[in-house]
Amino acid sequence: MAAPPSDPAIRVLLIEDDERLARLTARYLAHHGVQVRHESDGVRGLAEALHNRHDLILLDLMLPGLDGLAVCHQLRARCDVPIIMLTAHGEEADRVLGLESGADDYVAKPFSSRELLARVRAQVRRARGRVGPGRRPLQVGRLTMDPATLGVSVDDVACSLTSHEFALLYALAERAGRVIGREQLLELVHGNAEQVFDRAIDVQISRLRRKLGDDPARPQILLTVRGAGYMVAGAEGT
């Protein structure tokens, strides 16, 4: 499970007020080659995130000073660092709020350390532009995507997406004109569909539409096929 030596070290900021959990998590991640900086409240965590470089933020939902949702909102307004939200009970409402606030992923407590490590590495790979072998620039209708830079534009107007949003959109765009079911889409993006709740994909698609300027009432790029899933419209507006 140790990170390959050719990979640059992963720098993670853990914002968590449970000192014991933070200590155990940091120890496990460090054992697998991940450098961890820990802050125990939202105010200090936000300041650290904005003033120093990190590859990923692990962000607890319930924090003193400034809660995780507020921290996530402020980070998303100013940077695109991947964010994994840590939710206390796995409540669907908490997970929806986290995703709507701009989190790339979530892990419900108590979580598996191995799963957390896998999700951290997956998010960092995407953010570093290594979203998988053979990924190439795509142009589908009005949409252009470049995996090397995580660049996205619609009608030559740049859109700012997180690494997870990019991976989700790319999975659809490279299958343009084909309907992809929720479970298949979640597997393509997460690697597995376990512990994923039904509304997660709907929240993420809604957020993507807003960023792409796609009218949710009459979308032209990201289409919903009722009862079947989603698809990116083909070049002819399929």
Secondary structure, 3 states (H helix, E strand, C coil): CCCCCCCCCEEEEEECCCHHHHHHHHHHHHHCCEEEEEECCHHHHHHHHHHCCCCEEEEECCCCCCCHHHHHHHHHHHCCCCEEEEECCCCHHHHHHHHHCCCCEEEECCCCHHHHHHHHHHHHHHHCCCCCCCCCCEEECCEEEECCCCEEEECCEEECCCHHHHHHHHHHHCCCCCCECHHHHHHHHHCCCCCCCCHHHHHHHHHHHHHHCCCCCCCCCEEEECCCEEEECCCCCC
